[in-house]
Amino acid sequence: MFLNKNYYKIVVAILPIMTAFSTNFTESAFPKMEPIDWPHKPIFVQPGSNMEVLGMSNNHPVPLGVPFEIDSLIFKGKVLLRFRNAPSNAPDESAAYFKGRKRLMQTVIQGQFKRPISMSDVYVGSIFAQPLAGAPPPTMTKIMDAIIRRIAPGLILDLSSASPKVIALLAGTAQTMSIDSPGTEPDITLPVIEENVGSTLGKNVATKSKRRKHLSNPKKAAAYGFNTDRVYTFHTYDDTMDYGRGTMHIPMYGEYDIKPSIGRQPLSLTAVTQDGDILYDLRVWHESHRK
C-alpha cells in the first residue's frame, strides 16, 4: 500500500501530533449566500482574508475551471482549480481534463514572488482555524500511521492545537513544477504542464522524481530559493480527496467521510511560510457545513 506524497494533506489530517509553526490563518464565516444559490454547489470556494482575488470580494466564490488572479503579501499570479464532482465555469475543458484519469481535483498556481524566499520555508496543504471535531476509528489510524512513515521529512502535522495543520514543502509536493522567464511560462489551462526546473536549479533536481525527493527534505531544500525575476508554476492533482463529496478514498479502507471529523469549518488549499505569510489561501466549504 502506498500513497503519493501529495495525498497526505488530507489523509493524515486527523492524527494528533504537535509541531511548532506560526500562521496568520484566520477563521472564516460560513458564506452568506445560501447553498441553493451556490454556483458550484455542493461546494463554495472563497479566498481567505490574507489574500485578494482581483476584481472580487472575499465573500464571493472564485470561478472553477478557469484562471483567476490573486495577490498576497509575498506572491502575485493566477490560480486554476478543477474539481471532478463540482460544477465548472468551463465544463467541457474540465470534463476533458478528468476523462480517463482517476484524479478528483487539480490545482495550478502560477506567478512571481515579491521577495526572495528559501524553498525550505514555503509549505502547502490544509490549515484549520478551529480545533478538529473528531478522530478516525482505530483501524483507519493504523492505516494512516503506515502511510505517514513513508512520507518525506518535510511533513508538518499539528492536529491537537487550536489551529491544526497538515502541510509539506511546496517545492517537493507539486507533481510538476516549471520555472520560466516572464512571458515564456506555460499555459495553465492545458491538460499537461511539463516539468522545467533543471536549467534553473541544476541536475540534482532535473527530473520530477529527483526534485520531489530532494526538495521535500528541508535540509536539502534550504540550498534553493524562490527568486523574484522568474515565473513559477506549481501543478498539483489528487485522486484521494473528493472535495465535492467531502470524502477521502483510502486504500484498504474505502471511502471515508471527513466532514464530521473537521467540524463546521472549511477545508483549505493554502501555501504559507513558517513565519505565517500567506502565498495563497482558498477555503473550500461544503453545503453540509450549513447544517
Residue pairs with C-beta under 8 A, 6 or more apart in sequence:
1 143
1 146
1 147
1 251
1 252
2 150
3 11
3 147
3 150
3 240
3 251
4 175
5 151
5 152
5 168
5 172
5 173
5 212
5 216
6 173
6 174
6 175
6 236
6 237
6 238
7 238
7 239
7 240
7 241
8 147
8 148
8 151
8 155
8 166
8 168
9 124
9 125
9 126
9 166
9 167
9 168
9 238
9 241
10 126
10 166
10 240
10 241
10 248
10 258
10 267
11 144
11 147
11 240
11 241
11 248
11 250
12 144
12 147
12 148
12 151
12 155
12 157
12 166
13 126
13 132
13 159
13 164
13 166
13 258
13 262
14 132
14 134
14 135
14 136
14 144
14 159
14 258
14 261
15 135
15 141
15 144
15 145
15 148
15 157
15 159
16 135
16 159
16 160
17 157
17 158
17 159
17 160
18 158
18 160
18 161
19 156
19 157
19 158
20 158
21 123
21 156
21 158
21 165
21 167
21 274
22 274
22 275
22 276
23 127
23 163
23 165
23 272
23 276
24 50
24 272
24 276
24 277
24 278
25 48
25 50
25 127
25 128
25 129
25 163
25 165
25 268
25 270
25 272
25 276
25 281
26 48
26 49
26 50
26 129
27 129
27 130
27 265
28 46
28 48
28 49
28 129
28 266
28 283
30 264
30 285
30 289
30 290
31 38
31 44
31 46
31 59
31 61
31 285
32 59
33 44
33 59
33 60
33 61
35 41
35 42
35 44
35 287
35 290
38 44
38 61
38 287
39 61
39 87
39 89
40 61
40 64
40 83
40 86
40 87
40 88
41 86
41 87
41 287
42 86
42 244
42 245
42 286
42 287
42 288
43 83
43 86
43 243
43 244
43 284
43 285
43 286
43 287
44 61
44 284
44 285
44 287
45 61
45 62
45 64
45 81
45 282
45 283
45 284
45 285
46 58
46 59
46 60
46 61
46 62
46 282
46 283
46 285
47 53
47 56
47 58
47 62
47 70
47 281
47 282
47 283
48 58
48 268
48 270
48 278
48 281
48 282
48 283
49 58
50 72
50 73
50 278
50 281
51 70
51 71
51 72
51 278
51 280
51 281
51 282
52 58
52 70
52 71
52 72
53 62
53 68
53 69
53 70
54 68
54 69
54 70
54 71
55 69
56 62
56 68
62 68
62 79
62 81
62 282
63 89
64 81
64 82
64 83
64 86
64 87
64 88
64 89
64 94
65 80
65 81
65 82
65 88
65 89
65 90
65 91
65 93
65 94
66 80
66 89
66 90
66 189
67 78
67 79
67 80
67 108
67 188
67 189
68 78
68 79
69 76
69 77
69 78
70 76
70 77
70 78
70 79
70 111
70 280
72 277
72 278
72 279
72 280
72 281
73 114
73 277
73 278
74 113
74 114
74 115
74 117
74 273
74 277
74 278
74 279
75 111
75 112
75 113
75 114
75 271
75 279
75 280
76 111
76 112
76 114
77 109
77 110
77 111
77 112
77 231
78 109
78 110
78 111
78 188
79 107
79 108
79 109
79 110
79 280
79 282
80 106
80 107
80 108
80 188
80 189
81 105
81 106
81 107
81 269
81 282
82 88
82 94
82 97
82 98
82 105
82 106
83 104
83 105
83 243
83 244
84 98
84 103
84 104
84 105
84 242
84 244
85 104
85 242
85 243
85 244
85 245
86 243
86 244
88 94
88 95
93 189
96 191
97 103
97 106
97 191
101 239
102 239
103 237
103 238
103 239
104 238
104 239
104 240
104 241
104 242
104 243
104 244
104 249
105 237
105 238
105 241
105 242
105 243
106 235
106 236
106 237
107 234
107 235
107 236
107 237
107 269
108 188
108 193
108 233
108 234
108 235
108 236
109 232
109 233
109 234
109 271
109 279
109 280
110 185
110 186
110 188
110 231
110 232
110 233
110 234
111 231
111 232
112 182
112 228
112 229
112 230
112 231
112 232
113 226
113 227
113 228
113 232
114 228
115 228
116 225
116 226
116 227
116 228
117 225
117 226
117 273
118 221
118 222
118 224
118 225
118 226
119 169
119 170
119 171
119 215
119 221
119 222
119 224
119 225
119 226
120 154
120 169
120 218
120 219
120 221
120 222
120 224
121 273
121 274
121 275
122 169
122 170
122 171
122 226
122 271
122 272
122 273
122 279
123 154
123 156
123 167
123 168
123 169
123 170
123 271
123 272
123 273
123 274
124 167
124 168
124 169
124 170
124 173
124 174
124 234
124 236
124 270
124 271
124 272
124 279
125 156
125 165
125 166
125 167
125 168
125 173
125 270
126 165
126 166
126 167
126 267
126 268
126 269
126 270
127 163
127 164
127 165
127 167
127 268
127 270
127 272
128 163
128 164
128 165
128 262
128 265
128 268
129 163
129 265
130 162
130 163
130 263
130 265
131 160
131 161
131 162
131 164
131 263
132 159
132 164
132 261
132 262
132 263
133 260
133 261
133 262
133 263
133 264
134 260
134 261
134 263
135 141
135 261
136 144
136 256
136 261
139 253
140 250
140 253
140 256
143 250
143 251
143 252
143 253
148 155
148 157
151 168
152 168
152 169
152 172
152 213
152 216
152 217
153 216
153 217
153 218
154 168
154 169
154 172
154 216
154 217
154 218
154 221
155 166
155 167
155 168
156 165
156 166
156 167
156 168
157 165
157 166
158 164
158 165
158 166
159 165
159 166
167 270
167 272
168 216
169 215
169 216
169 218
169 221
170 234
170 271
170 279
171 177
171 211
171 215
171 221
171 224
171 226
172 211
172 212
172 213
172 214
172 215
172 216
172 217
172 221
173 212
173 216
173 236
174 212
174 234
174 235
174 236
175 208
175 235
175 236
175 237
176 193
176 194
176 195
176 208
176 233
176 235
177 195
177 196
177 197
177 208
177 211
177 232
177 233
177 234
177 235
178 185
178 186
178 193
178 194
178 195
178 196
178 197
178 232
178 233
178 235
179 196
179 197
179 199
179 200
179 201
179 230
179 231
179 232
179 233
180 186
180 196
180 230
180 231
180 233
181 229
181 230
181 231
182 229
182 230
182 231
184 231
185 231
185 233
186 193
186 194
186 196
186 233
188 233
188 235
193 233
193 235
195 207
195 208
195 211
197 205
197 206
197 211
198 205
198 206
198 207
200 230
201 211
201 224
204 210
204 214
205 211
205 214
205 215
205 224
214 220
214 221
215 221
215 224
226 232
239 249
240 248
240 249
240 250
241 247
241 248
241 249
242 248
242 249
242 255
243 267
243 284
243 286
245 255
246 257
246 258
246 259
246 286
246 288
247 255
247 256
247 257
247 258
248 255
248 256
248 258
249 255
249 256
250 256
259 286
259 288
259 289
264 289
265 289
266 283
266 284
266 285
266 286
266 289
267 283
267 284
267 286
268 281
268 282
268 283
268 284
269 280
269 281
269 282
269 284
270 278
270 280
270 281
270 282
271 278
271 279
271 280
271 281
272 278
272 279
272 281
273 279
